Amino acid sequence: MRIDLHTHSNRSDGTDPVDDLISHAQQAGLDVIALTDHDTADGWVEGRQAAERLGIGFVPGIEISCKLNGISVHLLGYLLDPSSAQLADELRTVRDGRTDRIPAIVARLNSIGVALTVDEVLAQATGTPSVGRPHVADALVANGTVANRTEAFDRFLADGRAGHVSHYAIEPGHAIDLVRAAGGVPVIAHPWGRSSYKVMTEDMIAQLVSEHGLAGIEVEHQDHSPESRAALTRIADDLGIIRTGSSDHHGAGKIDHDLGVNTTDPEQFERLLEVAKANAAAAPGVQAPEAYLP
């Protein structure tokens, strides 16, 4: 059984429409795919319908933007109720923060001689409530400033670059609390990738487990070296938490993140489903969705 628990559509910063993403997952030989767009559940209904039509398993999820000591950390929330009041309010604030910084990013780029307008950025973000730096990158590709998103981030948009502007994000412990209160399963995404490794130490992971009920960590990910994967596996097993694996697929938006390039062990997936049932039962009043497993 091939299970990919972290993918993105054009409802956030992926390039594939939801139904195309599900179709591509089936063509890639996946048995189960999770849709985890940034800070939005907008693609869930369409994703499940496409999965039912194609006979592939579907897990609804969200990737939540967090910060710890000023460092970006991402939390995957699976099988949660996105209408849960506190969670919905926080996600709306995060999305607004992403969108509201676009004029400032454009102004910074203009100040160093990069030609770009806000309208060009918004034209790359049709159909999504979660406008972000990837859409700025796509606009820079479209007007010929850079060749691809990677170059845009390396030259202009990454932390410390001229076009970087910070935005509101949730503290990870609070985000975990919100996911659990919404009946979902919280899993830290790529904990030792990008800049997350600076704050996602073994002690911090253990603290998030003991104080907030973190359910798992994403181990098999393209941002993790073989050595990191081995160390994260040991940490997860020592703490008794779930280990997931995934592609973090963004369509044409990310190189070397093909669907199914990393997968989740079926036994670990069964554990995730068990935690989802327990967390939903412990969250009265929420309407947590179930996975579709044909």
Summary of the structure (lengths in Angstrom):
residues: 294
radius of gyration: 18.1
end to end distance: 12.5
largest distance: 55.2
contacts: 1052
relative contact order: 0.18
helix: 44%
strand: 16%
